[in-house]
Amino acid sequence: EKRAAQKLKDEKAHVNRSKLMMAMAQQRLQSEVEALTQASAKKKAALFTPYLLPDAPTLCSSLHLVKKLMKTKKFVFVIAKSVIETLDQMKKDRSNYAAREAIKFLEKELQEGNRYLRAQDISETPTPDKRKPNKQDIHVWFFNCLIDCAIYFNCYSGSSSVTPLTGSLATLLLDKPLVKALEIHDDVSLEDSKSTKEETNPEIVQLLTTAQQSGVEIETMVRFYQRWQTHQKHTS
C-alpha cells in the first residue's frame, strides 16, 4: 500500500510538473507571438503620421509631390496660417511663379472642400496669446508660428483616428536647406552646411529642437515621398 501510495504521489507530481512546463511553454510562446506582432506592426506603421505640415518653400519647390501624396488619401495636409502669409509675401516678387501657383492650388482645393487639405484655424495653436517680439525677424516669426501649429496637431489634436506606434501625429515637411540646420532624417548636421543665413540662425535651430522635443517628426518632402514610395512597393 505504501508503494502504491508513493507511486500515485509520484504520478501526481509528474502530472503537475508537466502542466507547469506546458503552461510556461505556452506563456513563452505567447510572449514571442506578441513580440513578433508588435515588431510587424511597427514595420507596417513605417513612421508615417496622418498630419503633414509643409513650409512655404516646400510648397513652392515640391507642389507636385504634395499633390501626389494628397491623392493617396492617406494624409491630411495642414497649411499653417503663417505659411499662407509667407506665400503672400513671396508672390509679391513677380518672378516667383511657384508661390503664385501654390496659392492658386491651395485656394482651389480649399474652396472645393478637399478632405485631405485644411487650413489652420485661429484657435489651433498651443500658445494663443503669443505675440511677435519687436526685434525678431519676420521670417523667423513665421517659422515660429509654423512650429506652434505642428506642435498643436501633434500634441493637442484628438480628431484623428489614426495613431502611429511612434506616438507622433504630425510631420513637419521642410525644404532641403532648412533641414540642414539640424540633425534630422537626412543625417545632416549643422556643421555640414553653413551656406545660408537660415541654416545657421540659432533661433531656427532652437525652434526645430523644440519641435522634436515635442514629438513632431521633421523631414524633407523629397525624403518623405521616397520613403512612402518604398513603403508602397513593399506592401503591394
C-alpha positions as CSV (number, residue, x, y, z in Angstrom):
1,E,0.0,0.0,0.0
2,K,2.9,2.3,0.8
3,R,4.4,1.6,-2.6
4,A,1.1,2.2,-4.3
5,A,0.5,5.5,-2.4
6,Q,4.1,6.6,-3.2
7,K,3.6,5.7,-6.9
8,L,0.3,7.6,-7.0
9,K,2.1,10.6,-5.4
10,D,4.9,10.5,-7.9
11,E,2.5,10.3,-10.8
12,K,0.6,13.3,-9.5
13,A,3.9,15.2,-9.1
14,H,4.8,14.3,-12.6
15,V,1.5,15.5,-13.9
16,N,1.8,18.7,-12.0
17,R,5.4,19.3,-13.4
18,S,4.1,18.5,-16.9
19,K,1.3,21.0,-16.5
20,L,3.6,23.6,-15.2
21,M,6.1,23.1,-18.0
22,M,3.3,23.3,-20.5
23,A,1.9,26.5,-19.0
24,M,5.4,28.0,-19.1
25,A,5.9,27.0,-22.7
26,Q,2.5,28.5,-23.7
27,Q,3.4,31.7,-21.8
28,R,6.8,31.9,-23.6
29,L,5.2,31.2,-26.9
30,Q,2.5,33.9,-26.3
31,S,5.2,36.4,-25.4
32,E,7.1,35.6,-28.6
33,V,4.0,35.9,-30.7
34,E,3.2,39.3,-29.1
35,A,6.7,40.5,-29.7
36,L,6.6,39.4,-33.3
37,T,3.2,41.0,-33.7
38,Q,4.5,44.3,-32.3
39,A,7.6,44.2,-34.5
40,S,5.4,43.5,-37.5
41,A,3.0,46.4,-36.6
42,K,6.0,48.8,-36.2
43,K,7.2,47.8,-39.7
44,K,3.7,48.4,-41.2
45,A,3.4,51.7,-39.4
46,A,6.6,52.8,-41.1
47,L,6.6,56.0,-39.0
48,F,4.1,57.9,-41.3
49,T,2.0,60.4,-39.4
50,P,-1.5,61.4,-40.5
51,Y,-0.9,65.1,-40.4
52,L,1.7,66.7,-42.8
53,L,2.6,70.4,-42.4
54,P,4.7,71.7,-45.3
55,D,6.5,75.1,-45.0
56,A,6.2,77.7,-47.8
57,P,9.5,76.8,-49.6
58,T,8.3,73.2,-49.8
59,L,5.0,74.2,-51.3
60,C,6.9,76.1,-53.9
61,S,9.6,73.5,-54.8
62,S,7.6,70.3,-54.3
63,L,4.0,71.1,-55.0
64,H,3.9,68.1,-57.4
65,L,4.7,65.8,-54.5
66,V,2.1,67.4,-52.3
67,K,-0.5,66.6,-55.0
68,K,0.7,63.0,-55.3
69,L,0.6,62.4,-51.6
70,M,-2.8,64.1,-51.4
71,K,-4.2,61.7,-54.0
72,T,-3.3,58.7,-51.8
73,K,-5.9,59.8,-49.3
74,K,-3.7,58.6,-46.5
75,F,-2.7,62.0,-45.1
76,V,-4.2,65.3,-44.2
77,F,-2.1,68.4,-45.2
78,V,-2.4,71.2,-42.7
79,I,-1.5,74.6,-44.0
80,A,-0.4,76.9,-41.2
81,K,-1.6,80.5,-41.2
82,S,2.0,81.7,-41.2
83,V,2.7,79.6,-44.3
84,I,-0.1,81.4,-46.2
85,E,1.3,84.8,-45.0
86,T,4.8,83.7,-46.2
87,L,3.4,82.7,-49.6
88,D,1.6,86.1,-49.9
89,Q,4.9,87.8,-49.3
90,M,6.8,85.6,-51.7
91,K,4.3,86.2,-54.5
92,K,4.9,90.0,-54.4
93,D,8.1,89.1,-56.3
94,R,6.7,88.8,-59.9
95,S,9.3,86.3,-60.8
96,N,8.2,84.0,-58.1
97,Y,5.8,81.9,-60.2
98,A,5.9,78.9,-57.8
99,A,4.5,80.9,-54.9
100,R,1.5,82.1,-57.0
101,E,0.9,78.5,-58.2
102,A,1.0,77.2,-54.7
103,I,-1.5,79.8,-53.5
104,K,-3.8,79.2,-56.5
105,F,-3.7,75.4,-55.8
106,L,-4.5,75.8,-52.1
107,E,-7.3,78.2,-52.7
108,K,-8.9,76.0,-55.3
109,E,-8.7,72.8,-53.2
110,L,-9.9,74.5,-50.0
111,Q,-12.9,76.1,-51.8
112,E,-13.8,72.7,-53.2
113,G,-13.7,71.2,-49.8
114,N,-10.8,68.7,-50.2
115,R,-11.0,66.4,-47.2
116,Y,-7.2,65.9,-47.3
117,L,-6.3,69.6,-47.0
118,R,-7.2,72.0,-44.3
119,A,-6.1,75.5,-43.3
120,Q,-5.1,76.2,-39.7
121,D,-7.9,77.7,-37.6
122,I,-7.0,80.7,-35.4
123,S,-7.7,78.5,-32.3
124,E,-5.4,75.7,-33.4
125,T,-2.3,76.8,-31.5
126,P,-0.9,75.8,-28.1
127,T,0.0,79.5,-27.4
128,P,-3.0,81.7,-28.5
129,D,-1.6,84.7,-26.6
130,K,1.8,84.6,-28.3
131,R,2.9,87.9,-29.8
132,K,5.8,88.7,-32.2
133,P,8.9,90.0,-30.3
134,N,9.7,93.5,-31.6
135,K,13.2,92.7,-32.8
136,Q,12.5,89.2,-34.2
137,D,13.0,88.7,-37.9
138,I,9.6,88.3,-39.7
139,H,10.7,85.1,-41.4
140,V,11.8,83.6,-38.0
141,W,8.4,84.7,-36.6
142,F,6.5,82.9,-39.4
143,F,8.6,79.8,-38.8
144,N,7.9,80.1,-35.1
145,C,4.2,80.1,-35.8
146,L,4.5,77.1,-38.1
147,I,6.3,75.1,-35.3
148,D,3.5,76.1,-32.9
149,C,0.9,74.8,-35.4
150,A,2.8,71.5,-35.8
151,I,3.1,71.0,-32.0
152,Y,-0.7,71.7,-31.7
153,F,-1.6,69.0,-34.2
154,N,0.9,66.6,-32.7
155,C,0.0,67.0,-29.1
156,Y,-3.4,68.6,-28.7
157,S,-5.4,67.4,-31.7
158,G,-7.6,64.4,-31.0
159,S,-9.6,64.4,-34.2
160,S,-7.5,61.8,-35.9
161,S,-8.5,58.1,-35.7
162,V,-5.0,57.1,-36.8
163,T,-2.3,56.9,-34.1
164,P,1.1,55.6,-35.2
165,L,3.1,53.5,-32.8
166,T,5.6,56.2,-32.6
167,G,3.1,58.4,-30.8
168,S,3.6,61.2,-33.3
169,L,0.7,62.6,-35.2
170,A,2.4,65.4,-37.2
171,T,5.3,65.6,-39.6
172,L,6.9,69.0,-40.5
173,L,7.9,68.9,-44.1
174,L,10.7,71.2,-44.9
175,D,12.7,72.3,-48.0
176,K,16.3,70.9,-48.1
177,P,18.2,74.0,-47.0
178,L,16.3,74.4,-43.7
179,V,16.7,70.8,-42.8
180,K,20.4,71.1,-42.8
181,A,20.1,73.3,-39.7
182,L,19.6,70.2,-37.5
183,E,20.3,66.5,-37.5
184,I,17.0,65.1,-38.7
185,H,16.1,62.2,-41.1
186,D,18.7,63.2,-43.7
187,D,21.6,62.7,-41.2
188,V,22.9,66.2,-42.0
189,S,24.3,68.2,-39.1
190,L,24.6,71.9,-38.6
191,E,28.3,71.7,-39.2
192,D,27.8,70.1,-42.6
193,S,26.4,73.2,-44.3
194,K,26.6,76.9,-43.5
195,S,25.8,78.3,-46.9
196,T,22.7,80.4,-45.9
197,K,21.7,82.6,-43.1
198,E,18.7,80.5,-42.3
199,E,20.8,77.3,-41.8
200,T,22.9,78.8,-39.1
201,N,20.3,81.0,-37.4
202,P,20.3,79.8,-33.8
203,E,16.6,80.8,-33.4
204,I,15.7,78.4,-36.3
205,V,17.8,75.6,-34.7
206,Q,16.1,76.2,-31.4
207,L,12.6,76.1,-32.9
208,L,13.4,72.8,-34.7
209,T,14.8,71.4,-31.5
210,T,11.6,72.4,-29.6
211,A,9.5,70.7,-32.3
212,Q,11.5,67.5,-32.0
213,Q,11.3,67.5,-28.2
214,S,7.5,67.8,-28.5
215,G,7.4,64.7,-30.6
216,V,7.0,66.3,-34.0
217,E,8.6,64.4,-36.9
218,I,10.8,66.5,-39.1
219,E,11.8,65.5,-42.7
220,T,12.3,66.9,-46.1
221,M,9.4,66.5,-48.6
222,V,11.6,64.6,-51.0
223,R,12.8,62.1,-48.4
224,F,9.3,61.6,-47.0
225,Y,8.0,60.9,-50.5
226,Q,10.8,58.5,-51.2
227,R,10.1,56.6,-48.0
228,W,6.4,56.5,-48.9
229,Q,7.2,55.0,-52.4
230,T,9.4,52.4,-50.8
231,H,6.7,51.5,-48.3
232,Q,4.1,51.1,-51.0
233,K,6.4,48.8,-53.1
234,H,7.0,46.6,-50.1
235,T,3.3,46.4,-49.1
236,S,1.9,45.9,-52.6
